[in-house]
């Protein structure tokens, strides 16, 4: 659920197959994916990991681990994420740089049997929830949930729908130290839900995306930039009127010069904005869709932008490249925002269900997707799938 700054990899020129290969999957939805070494941790709403043939592999309640090489689940890692008051869900994950800790955010009151409130930590050496890390995140307007997280060497930043942390007023975005203690000096606040956070290329600021129209009581529609040190609002801004209201942004990717965003409400779109050249914050291009764009992912070269969401899986349909439907996935030319007709996989189900792709994770050899789909290109892939990168 976290945006990132582009780095160039050894396979930066590779294309992506339109046909996903067979992997394990889940019997529900995947909202978040994060990598640590050769393991991918997935979070969402599910109770089972399934083999590629649909047979049950093992029980896993909303959190699981996948071997990135084999594509198979790791049954020794399955701490349950549950709630006694609502339908539990994992919406965000972050892993420490040394691979020792997995931070878990969402809507729940128990993590691996430990009582927590919507935000917790798992010791990856033991697979056991850390009983000492338990910030009390509460007071959501719709319902309390942690949608996005961002981890630095000294702090965990997180955003969502909440109004307090450990009994202190914290409006929808906050920071704790790595012991879980609230940082009272980090002052950012948002007027409505925060859905995603991403470090800016300068390392000194953080981009917030969400449903808000103001941050720190200053006008900011859906995208804002704040200080990593203090949370103070940064002068960078998308010019007034460029993003319509109501609107919310779900996902960011960045290069040193460009912010790419996936957003949705009315209208729905992926767009590129200037960071440090031309008119700062001005829009470079926008690609409109008929449903939310909830995930964006740059290829390693920064030349292609993969977008995912529920566009074309809801009531409205959209055709591109002559006569091809968009159903939850597409590829855009990053410089121009024009559709790349070589990669338009078809997700199902579609037709007034509002399911689709909600997360990307790219490795040197694969592009993984997570979401609420049940098949891709007519082959069963429930909740997640991976596409091989091609020479």
VOGU-3710 file (C-alpha; in Angstrom, 3 decimals, decimal comma):
1> xxxxxxxxxx> 0,000/0,000/0,000  3,169/2,261/-0,100  4,472/4,349/-3,000  8,153/4,468/-3,779  10,912/6,308/-5,593  12,122/4,588/-8,728  15,449/2,782/-8,726  16,940/1,191/-11,809  17,416/-2,570/-11,876  19,289/-5,024/-14,034
11> xxxxxxxxxx> 16,129/-5,998/-15,904  15,026/-2,450/-16,678  14,348/-3,198/-20,353  12,163/-6,267/-19,822  8,576/-6,446/-21,016  5,823/-8,220/-19,094  3,946/-11,298/-20,253  0,193/-10,916/-20,644  -0,293/-14,425/-19,262  0,214/-14,971/-15,518
21> xxxxxxxxxx> 1,871/-18,182/-14,421  0,345/-20,541/-11,856  0,901/-19,817/-8,171  -0,875/-20,373/-4,904  -3,741/-17,970/-4,245  -6,300/-17,139/-1,525  -10,013/-17,608/-0,992  -10,661/-13,885/-0,724  -9,040/-10,504/-1,317  -5,458/-9,206/-1,129
31> xxxxxxxxxx> -5,053/-5,518/-0,282  -1,347/-5,302/0,554  1,945/-6,927/-0,468  5,460/-6,332/0,835  8,750/-8,079/0,122  11,549/-9,172/2,425  14,287/-11,130/0,669  12,677/-14,048/-1,131  9,437/-13,830/0,834  6,335/-11,802/0,034
41> xxxxxxxxxx> 3,898/-11,073/2,843  0,288/-10,530/1,835  -2,590/-9,037/3,797  -6,291/-8,752/3,106  -9,517/-10,597/3,822  -9,187/-14,359/3,456  -9,205/-17,537/5,535  -7,313/-19,990/3,328  -4,305/-20,182/1,060  -5,198/-22,242/-1,995
51> xxxxxxxxxx> -3,111/-24,225/-4,443  -3,267/-23,208/-8,099  -5,908/-25,895/-8,685  -8,165/-24,278/-6,080  -7,689/-26,942/-3,413  -7,026/-25,738/0,124  -3,343/-25,625/1,043  -3,697/-24,416/4,638  -5,609/-22,040/6,899  -4,474/-18,399/7,060
61> xxxxxxxxxx> -6,612/-15,607/8,483  -6,014/-12,322/6,619  -2,194/-12,609/6,661  0,145/-15,023/4,868  3,622/-15,456/3,360  4,514/-16,518/-0,188  7,819/-17,885/-1,505  8,665/-15,557/-4,408  10,553/-18,247/-6,334  8,030/-21,065/-6,169
71> xxxxxxxxxx> 4,908/-18,945/-5,831  3,744/-21,239/-3,040  2,512/-20,302/0,395  4,669/-20,802/3,472  2,450/-22,670/5,949  4,779/-22,086/8,911  3,811/-18,386/8,813  0,123/-17,859/9,490  -0,544/-15,545/12,469  -4,279/-14,824/12,601
81> xxxxxxxxxx> -5,626/-11,282/12,291  -9,104/-11,070/13,791  -11,643/-8,692/15,323  -14,334/-9,157/17,946  -16,321/-6,104/16,794  -16,019/-5,807/13,001  -14,936/-7,707/9,912  -11,171/-7,887/10,274  -8,978/-6,797/7,370  -5,284/-6,137/6,745
91> xxxxxxxxxx> -4,861/-3,062/4,549  -1,174/-2,179/4,938  2,163/-3,879/5,560  5,727/-2,687/6,069  8,872/-4,677/6,771  12,029/-3,508/8,525  15,184/-3,162/6,433  16,883/-5,993/8,311  13,915/-8,291/7,742  13,308/-8,811/11,442
101> xxxxxxxxxx> 9,897/-7,160/11,832  6,627/-7,018/9,909  4,291/-4,112/10,709  0,603/-4,813/10,130  -2,162/-2,210/9,781  -5,881/-2,462/9,122  -9,031/-3,022/11,142  -8,579/-5,646/13,879  -8,191/-6,085/17,626  -6,066/-9,241/17,710
111> xxxxxxxxxx> -2,819/-10,018/15,908  -1,396/-13,497/16,381  -3,357/-13,796/19,589  -2,072/-10,503/21,016  -4,551/-7,702/21,798  -3,835/-4,710/19,551  -5,912/-1,917/18,037  -5,523/-1,784/14,263  -1,706/-1,584/14,239  0,790/-4,203/15,372
121> xxxxxxxxxx> 4,150/-5,854/14,749  5,292/-9,426/14,182  8,771/-10,709/15,021  9,758/-12,489/11,811  12,433/-14,581/13,529  9,714/-16,279/15,586  6,521/-15,505/13,642  4,978/-14,278/16,887  3,263/-10,927/17,454  5,296/-8,497/19,560
131> xxxxxxxxxx> 3,321/-7,842/22,771  5,304/-4,659/23,497  4,289/-2,858/20,284  0,652/-1,821/20,584  -0,252/1,790/19,711  -3,959/2,321/20,372  -5,399/3,614/17,081  -9,044/4,604/17,477  -11,905/6,972/16,643  -12,523/6,479/12,929
141> xxxxxxxxxx> -15,471/8,362/11,443  -16,710/5,482/9,235  -14,759/2,804/11,108  -11,244/2,818/12,476  -8,672/1,517/10,009  -4,999/1,955/9,100  -4,807/2,144/5,307  -1,156/3,015/4,706  2,242/2,772/6,392  5,736/4,051/5,754
151> xxxxxxxxxx> 8,787/2,888/7,688  11,999/4,865/8,304  15,000/3,793/10,429  13,508/5,609/13,430  9,761/6,012/12,842  6,667/4,307/11,544  4,366/6,764/9,771  0,785/5,661/9,170  -2,476/7,027/7,849  -6,091/5,972/7,670
161> xxxxxxxxxx> -9,454/6,728/9,214  -8,819/7,480/12,896  -8,895/10,444/15,262  -6,633/9,383/18,118  -3,514/7,395/18,966  -2,947/6,348/22,582  -5,728/8,716/23,603  -4,100/11,761/21,973  -5,789/13,623/19,128  -4,226/12,522/15,831
171> xxxxxxxxxx> -6,349/13,209/12,793  -5,866/10,453/10,222  -2,059/10,497/10,105  0,543/9,951/12,819  4,042/8,715/13,628  5,336/6,398/16,349  8,885/5,438/17,219  9,979/1,843/16,752  8,882/0,937/20,271  5,357/2,032/19,384
181> xxxxxxxxxx> 5,420/5,280/21,385  3,564/8,182/19,774  5,781/11,005/18,520  4,098/14,138/19,925  6,284/16,441/17,828  5,062/15,114/14,467  2,093/17,375/13,850  0,525/16,530/10,480  -3,263/16,176/10,349  -5,692/15,550/7,495
191> xxxxxxxxxx> -9,306/16,581/7,034  -10,426/13,133/5,873  -9,082/9,645/5,151  -5,423/9,113/4,281  -5,074/6,124/1,952  -1,362/6,070/1,095  2,021/7,511/2,097  5,263/7,661/0,095  8,711/9,125/0,700  9,639/11,909/-1,718
201> xxxxxxxxxx> 12,953/11,571/-3,586  14,575/14,159/-1,309  14,034/11,894/1,706  12,979/14,908/3,748  9,296/14,915/2,860  6,394/12,489/2,604  3,512/12,519/0,147  0,065/11,820/1,554  -2,805/10,646/-0,618  -6,442/10,269/0,322
211> xxxxxxxxxx> -9,921/11,746/0,396  -9,020/14,974/2,194  -9,506/18,528/0,976  -7,163/20,037/3,564  -4,004/19,136/5,489  -3,116/21,132/8,598  -6,221/23,211/7,784  -4,658/24,378/4,506  -6,324/23,549/1,188  -4,900/20,398/-0,403
221> xxxxxxxxxx> -7,096/18,251/-2,627  -6,239/14,533/-2,286  -2,427/15,009/-2,471  -0,190/16,791/0,030  3,485/16,877/0,987  4,689/17,102/4,606  7,990/17,102/6,489  9,363/13,749/7,643  10,869/15,476/10,689  7,909/17,519/11,943
231> xxxxxxxxxx> 4,873/16,767/9,765  4,694/20,418/8,742  2,961/21,074/5,440  5,329/21,589/2,500  4,716/24,438/-0,004  4,594/21,970/-2,918  1,019/21,658/-4,122  -1,043/20,606/-7,091  -2,588/23,842/-8,397  -6,144/24,514/-7,228
241> xxxxxxxxxx> -8,779/23,086/-9,548  -6,522/20,532/-11,231  -7,942/17,747/-9,030  -11,729/17,866/-8,848  -13,684/17,231/-5,665  -14,819/14,751/-4,437  -11,699/12,743/-5,109  -9,308/10,426/-3,324  -5,863/9,095/-4,214  -4,875/5,511/-3,429
251> xxxxxxxxxx> -1,349/4,917/-4,727  1,857/6,783/-5,660  5,044/6,056/-7,566  7,880/8,526/-8,114  10,990/9,338/-10,070  13,209/12,287/-9,182  11,105/14,555/-11,390  7,602/13,070/-11,502  4,870/11,927/-9,134  2,503/9,312/-10,570
261> xxxxxxxxxx> -0,852/8,910/-8,816  -3,786/6,522/-9,004  -7,044/8,157/-7,896  -10,791/7,748/-8,074  -14,220/9,141/-7,294  -15,590/11,520/-9,944  -13,766/11,313/-12,294  -11,334/8,376/-12,000  -7,812/8,549/-13,384  -4,085/7,953/-13,311
271> xxxxxxxxxx> -1,986/11,087/-13,663  1,554/12,445/-13,609  2,584/15,638/-11,769  5,818/17,635/-11,843  8,086/17,494/-8,803  11,029/19,750/-9,619  10,870/21,011/-13,175  8,459/23,234/-15,021  5,657/24,497/-12,809  6,034/22,513/-9,598
281> xxxxxxxxxx> 2,907/20,453/-8,871  1,376/20,998/-12,301  -0,125/18,060/-14,139  1,785/16,520/-17,042  -0,935/14,158/-18,230  -4,100/12,369/-17,099  -5,563/9,054/-18,289  -9,263/8,766/-17,460  -10,908/5,467/-16,527  -14,454/4,336/-15,730
291> xxxxxxxxxx> -13,542/3,204/-12,196  -10,995/3,882/-9,480  -7,283/3,539/-10,211  -6,138/2,062/-6,893  -2,624/0,839/-7,731  0,224/2,198/-9,855  3,613/0,617/-10,522  6,546/1,843/-12,626  8,777/-0,603/-14,420  12,447/-0,449/-13,460
301> xxxxxxxxxx> 13,346/1,778/-16,408  10,647/4,289/-15,524  9,233/4,051/-19,045  6,000/2,158/-18,367  3,336/2,645/-15,693  1,111/-0,289/-14,788  -2,283/0,693/-13,391  -4,837/-1,398/-11,552  -8,273/-0,799/-10,118  -11,932/-1,573/-10,654
311> xxxxxxxxxx> -12,173/0,236/-13,977  -14,281/-1,880/-16,348  -15,254/-4,357/-13,616  -18,159/-2,247/-12,373  -21,260/-1,023/-14,144  -19,420/0,989/-16,816  -17,256/-0,454/-19,576  -14,348/1,134/-21,447  -12,676/0,117/-24,702  -9,163/0,996/-25,865
321> xxxxxxxxxx> -6,794/0,034/-28,671  -9,585/-0,314/-31,180  -11,973/-2,697/-29,477  -10,345/-4,088/-26,315  -12,074/-3,812/-22,955  -10,213/-2,547/-19,899  -10,947/-4,935/-17,040  -8,887/-3,972/-14,001  -5,393/-3,769/-15,527  -3,559/-1,665/-18,097
331> xxxxxxxxxx> -0,132/-0,357/-19,062  0,584/3,283/-19,897  3,577/5,000/-21,461  4,965/6,850/-18,446  6,059/9,948/-20,354  2,723/10,586/-22,061  0,013/8,603/-20,291  -1,063/6,932/-23,537  -2,226/3,324/-23,438  0,275/0,593/-24,329
341> xxxxxxxxxx> -1,778/-1,889/-26,336  0,648/-4,773/-25,740  -0,500/-5,418/-22,142  -4,220/-5,416/-21,295  -4,965/-8,541/-19,212  -8,631/-9,242/-18,539  -9,780/-9,706/-14,948  -13,040/-11,262/-13,831  -15,615/-11,028/-12,451  -16,834/-7,838/-14,057
351> xxxxxxxxxx> -20,200/-6,125/-14,204  -21,294/-4,074/-11,174  -19,016/-5,811/-8,661  -16,278/-3,190/-8,197  -13,523/-5,767/-7,723  -10,129/-5,479/-9,375  -6,426/-4,882/-8,722  -5,476/-3,075/-5,520  -1,757/-3,757/-5,208  1,371/-4,314/-7,305
361> xxxxxxxxxx> 4,732/-5,754/-6,309  7,560/-5,955/-8,841  10,698/-8,096/-8,543  13,539/-8,560/-11,034  11,642/-11,378/-12,739  7,929/-11,005/-11,940  5,087/-8,508/-11,621  2,709/-9,559/-8,836  -0,828/-8,224/-8,482  -3,232/-8,442/-5,548
371> xxxxxxxxxx> -6,912/-7,661/-5,404  -10,442/-8,999/-5,435  -10,454/-10,789/-8,797  -11,190/-14,482/-9,361  -9,530/-15,014/-12,746  -7,114/-13,378/-15,183  -7,413/-14,037/-18,914  -9,905/-16,807/-18,198  -7,622/-18,761/-15,817  -8,394/-19,074/-12,098
381> xxxxxxxxxx> -6,296/-16,633/-10,061  -8,094/-15,703/-6,850  -6,846/-12,645/-5,018  -3,330/-12,648/-6,466  -1,358/-13,529/-9,575  2,078/-12,967/-11,070  3,216/-12,114/-14,585  6,706/-13,134/-15,793  9,005/-10,432/-17,127  10,188/-11,184/-20,646
391> x> 13,503/-10,409/-22,403
//
